[in-house]
Amino acid sequence: MSRLHKMSIQGIRSFGNRDQDTQVITFFSPLTVIVGPNGSGKTTIIECLKYMATGIMPPGAKTGGAFVHDPKVAHDTEVRGQIRLLFQDVTGHNVQVQRTLVATQKKTNISLRTLEGIIIREGINGEPIQITSKCIELDKEMVTAFGVSTAILENVIFCHQEESNWPLSEGKQLKTKFDDIFAATKYMKALELIRKIRTEKLQTVKISRAEIGHLKTYRDMLVQKKRQYAEIDERRQTSKVNVESIQLKLEPIDSRLEFIAKESSKMVDFQRRMDRLTNECEALKKKIREFNTIIDEPFQGSEDELKLLISNFQRDQDKKKRELQDLEAKKLTTERQIKKLLDKRTSDTTRLGGYEFEEKQYKTNLIRRQQFIDEYIQNSSQIIDKTNLINYFDKQIKIEQKTLMEKRLFYQQKETNVQQDLDKYQEQRIKIESTIKLKSSQVEKTLKEIQDIKQQQKQIEQYLNKLNDLNKRIERKEDEYQQKLSNEINIEQLKIDISSDEQKRVQLQFQLKDLNNEIDNLLVNSKINTEYEMFKKEKLERDEQIRKIKVRHHEILTTIFQGSIPEEDSNIYNQFEKEHRKLQQNRSILEKQIQDIRQTLSGKEEKRRLLADELKRKDLLRNEYTDRLQEQLNGQIYEKYLEKLSNDVKQKQDDKGSIVGMEKTYQKFVNQVRSTLKTDPCCPLCYRKFDKQSEGEQLIRDMEIQIKGPEYRQKIDHDLILLQEKFEKCLNLKPIHNQLQDIEEKDIPTLKNSIKQLDNEINQLKNKQNDLEQELNDKICLPLEQCEQIKTDIIMLNKYINERKGFETKIHVCQQKL
């Protein structure tokens, strides 16, 4: 007896479609009572059990999708409903079944489709065996597992509450229900088949009784023929005994002939093998001659000397290998040095670029400073020294660059030479190895061939000795056979007797065949009338069955054939098959188009997701770069801020140069005042006379205070250092600024346009998919279901039409015979 164990429900009716909404119910034995208020899901559980057992959905659920959780409630366009049932079948094994439904929200309605079902059984050793609904009919398997028919499961055990009053329905409908429950149709078909067989057997009995009289006459004739046959058979047995005695005498002769034939075939085989071995020997001799022609200088020494020469060659080869390894190690060392030099050159080039930029700025500032100083000071030795120093540094940089280029060219040339030597040694090693291998294989092959030839020569000599012995034995046996044959049997007389007996046997067989033909003709004439009446009755029955099928499915056939059913009955099946294939082809085409659209849609959505992720990453990168720039720029525009810093640095550098020039001018003025105090105290500029020497000294002290006051100069130096640091940081931010501009002006707009274009394409594909699915459901699936419903009857119709044609042909043949 089958039992229910557990059932899980997800995405059905009010049960949610998420994994955490899955509900599991455990059934108790022998009774499970489900109690709850209205709307708590009691009916849903019964509907799920009925659907799992029979595959039949509740009323109105197949077209409207009401059986699956509403996509609008789930806030999704597609909802997957899944039911799993664990039960024990009639054999006592556990069975797990899973059915899945998918409801898709479209513009005007909800479409429902069924996915592949799965049934899992226990194997012989308890291992799970999984089968999908593609391989089996799941509904039939469930009925077999429960041990109850579909009608009882649908109308009695899992009857829906809206259909529970079917016992009160109309008589015809009630009778149909009870017929399905008690399987009355099967028994009625069996009774009809029994009646048909009984009618056929009665007809056969009637024909047999009519044939009894004729058969008695035939029996008497048969007895007479048997008597004649016994006499003929007795004579045949006598001839057979004579033939057997002759064959016994011929057996030793045949065996001797067979022995001679076998020995002759062996001799031919020996001759053929000897020829083959001779040819092989000649071929080996030819190869030896060819090898002798190939060897330019044959080795004249012994085998030990040859082995010694090979070992010496091997030692030379090992020495060359070691030299090759040393050269490869040197090559690796040189490559590492070259790599270090290249890395150093790269770093030096990078630093040189920075130095060139600083040098350019420095030269610009130096030129401006030089112009400013030249206005106040002429012929300054210090400035000349600094200029010479800069020229010296320029020369040293050029000398170092030239030295670096020379070293790089030197190492490149050295690397090229090492590689050439390495290639040369490698080529020599390969040639030597190939030569050694070739010579060794040739020597081994030649030695082996010589041994084979010697062995074959010995075998040939043995075969020739055996062949001579066999020839002598054959000649001796032939002489013995001829002597016995001439003394014992007259072969010609035996052949004449056998030929005459064989002619008599053939004549008797012809006479027996003629008598059998006469008996068959009499039997055929007696059956023709009976068969004629029987064929007419069968034809009328087929006409009635054809008419019933056409009337029963007239409406569906009119729909499938688009309003015009073929007049000829023989064309109905062909036309039906044509329309059915056409619908299947259209369904395959539409399903392929839908599948292609789904694949394209999946690719587009995946591409859009990647672009969205890339856009998100670009936004994060843009925010990061913007924050870094804002932190350094204080909300200002990068180009203007960089230009402002550059101008400020130049201004501070000019101020610093002015202060330095002023200090030098004041120091020169103080020195001139001091020199005049000793001789003639006066101002070096206006030549005003000092009344007292203390006035000049006071002037000197005031000038020195102004020269030695460091606050202003230190402030300028500090401000200049800060401005230069800010300027360097701002220059370091230039790559970030350029990347930010590329992201804002190129990357993000391009990504947004691509996403927008993909959204349009995705919407178009979804609309096209919905239209194709609607067309598939309305114009293809419904007519195809109707075709599947009546396909069995159409096949029976075609069968009845063919049988009717056969009966018509048989009736025509019977009429001709009568």
Secondary structure, DSSP 8 states (H G I E B T S, - for coil): --EEEEEEEESBTTS-SSGGG-EEEE--SS-------TTSSHHHHHHHHHHHHH----TTHHHH-TTB--HHHHTSSEEEEEEEEEEE-TTS-EEEEEEEEEEEE-SSSEEEEE---EEEEE-TTS-EEEEETTTS-HHHHHHHHHTS-HHHIIIIIT--GGGTTGGGS-HHHHHHHHHHHHTHHHHHHHHHHHHHHHHHHHHHHHHHHHHHHHHHHHHHHHHHHHHHHHHHHHHHHHHHHHHHHHHHHHHHHHHHHHHHHHHHHHHHHHHHHHHHHHHHHHHHHHHHHHHHHH-SS---S-HHHHHHHHHHHHHHHHHHHHHHHHHHHHHHHHHHHHHHHHHHHHHHHHHHHHHHHHHHHHHHHHHHHHHHHHHH-SS-HHHHHHHHHHHHHHHHHHHHHHHHHHHHHHHHHHHHHHHHHHHHHHHHHHHHHHHHHHHHHHHHHHHHHHHHHHHHHHHHHHHHHHHHHHHHHHHHHHHHHHHHHHHH--HHHHHHHHHHHHHHHHHHHHHHHHHHHHHHHHHHHHHHHHHHHHHHHHHHHHHHHHHHHHHHTHHHHHHHTTT---SSTHHHHHHHHHHHHHHHHHHHHHHHHHHHHHHHHHHHHHHHHHHHHHHHHHHHHHHHHHHHHHHHHTT--HHHHHHHHHHHHHHHHHHHHHHHHHHHHHHHHHHHHHHHHHHS-B-TTT--B-SSHHHHHHHHHHHHHHHH--HHHHHHHHHHHHHHHHHHHHHHTHHHHHHHHHIIIIIHHHHHHHHHHHHHHHHHHHHHHHHHHHHIIIIIIHHHHHHHHHHHHHHHHHHHHHHHHHHHHHHHHHHHH-
